[in-house]
């Protein structure tokens, strides 16, 4: 089935899978694979799939781009509506964003970071602890009861925030990053480990805490995430994915949109992994699983501003911002695993503040490629995204979200204006900001774009694909492709740019937190045409556009701290499940190496992760008891969060911060 299905609301998928008989549930994964080979056609808002050789037709009706109700999926076979086809179609379709209504001009995703999504399924221990939600409509019961999360549930370890200190003067000079322990479900990241026997003072009455339904939902989400870790991607089939989507729906009803979005991201990534999608990245699955478990663990004990952040927001408010004079910077395609596609164009005002104009809606690679030639959805201007990236915009009555996204309400007026070269005012000032300052801003929660001057020096070989090695003011910088989909030209352009060795270029890149200087290349000055620039996700370079390559030069590199020893185990568990880490091996050597390089806490965390994976208790008769999946999940999320924090600190040091 080459046709892309419309996104389906998580509650719809959960409802259809739950309605299946136990016999049909066992056949669901095979049914999904069979359905993908059937012919399909689109007629307006309806997609029709011929499900058998007798001509029975399955219809998915998405009047606003999203299948929002189970009755919108209809099948003409003899067993309908209790057939396998409806559940298989819902499980095969992308998962709709649970935290937002159908996309509009003001409510679309504007960043490629939104594309990472993870899928979950399986039958491992812990999956049975998720209790179904009674209903899917607005009046549905939002309370999810969980009979427990296993022994040792109160020994979760939290990871510190920005107070972690790591010196990156070579691998031997890297100091350790402390991890704060948590007694019970209360713990504050970044504070010293407390004696578990010391009573914890209750939170002030004035600080808001999570409601009982939110407690129950958080526990259900954590148990479902633990089941995924136990089963791995191969064991996380459509049935377990449906249970995850049920908890996402419950989280949305309970007022936890951040948790709901994280679960949907996890389900999407799992589906991509199981389908061998070329665009799948294991790092996306790890990030979504880590976010899910962390939020679910912290919600029951959080109060005040921390709880507000953990709950998240359904939709960002737009506030009036008067008149704006904007200058185009570049445009990038958006193609998400959750079934959304389009383009986002970045602009800046005279003070260097960034604004985005987005056009993202349900669709696939074709929409991502073609969106750049669509007119921007703001005011009466006829500018396309590709044109706006090199022109300007005068806006009156502007409305802006906290992230700089421009609204397209009825009162907004916009007309075309002149643009500016990257090396002319006012855009030139974006490249005048010191690189270390830009990196610090990105790591502290600001926008993640970097405005750099680089000199390509060669190619760096990596497992994920070749990257461009560049000299950025004496810092060896690895520039990678922002997207690997073959319909987008990122990878091809990056390979051709390696021939522009010796050319001093201004580029725009997106920071990647790593122990070394690393960023995704988004746009660059043209290597030969002065004043021209290339959007790497939209424009295609040709060999004739490139200069004769200069001789290769050497950029000095320093030895990195062996944090990959911990990161590798985190990724192995996310992909292969708990049992992969339970196999006997020479883990003691990895732990000793981490200790030798000053990462004693990393070594201790690795020891606990492997011990939790291998531990199996026995009953009074010597029989093996089910594994403690929740203990392993706590150890895993501690390792994942710790590795992320060390990466951030090492990243700042690698850039000279």
Secondary structure, DSSP 8 states (H G I E B T S, - for coil): --S---EE-HHHHHHHHHTS-HHHHHTHHHHHHHHTTS-EEEETTEEEEE-STT--EEEEE-TTSEE-SGGGEEE-STTTTSSHHHHHHHHHS-B--TTS-S--TTSS---GGGG---------TTGGG----S-SSTTS------S---TTTT--B----TT-----SSGGG-------B-BTTB--TTS----TTS------TTS-B--HHHHHHHHHHHHHHHHHHHHHHHH--HHHHHHHHHHHHHHHHTT-HHHHHHHHHHHHHHHHHHTT-TT--HHHHHHHHHHHHHHHHHHTT-BHHHHHHHH--SS--EEEEEEEEEEEEEEEEEE-TTSEEEEEEEEE-TT--EEEEEEEEE--HHHHHHGGGSB-SSTT---BHHHHTTSEEEEEEEEEETT-BB---TT-EEEEE----TTSTTGGGGTTS-HHHHHHHHHTTS--EEEEEEEEEEEE--TT--EEEEEETTEEEEEEES---TTSSHHHHHHHHTT-TT-EEEEEEEE--SSS-EEEEEEEE-SSSTT-EEETTT----GGGS---------------STHHHHHHHHHHHHH-HHHHHS---HHHHHHHHHHTT-HHHHHHHHHHHHHHH---B-TTS-B----HHHHHHHHHHHHHHHHHHHHHHHHHHTT-
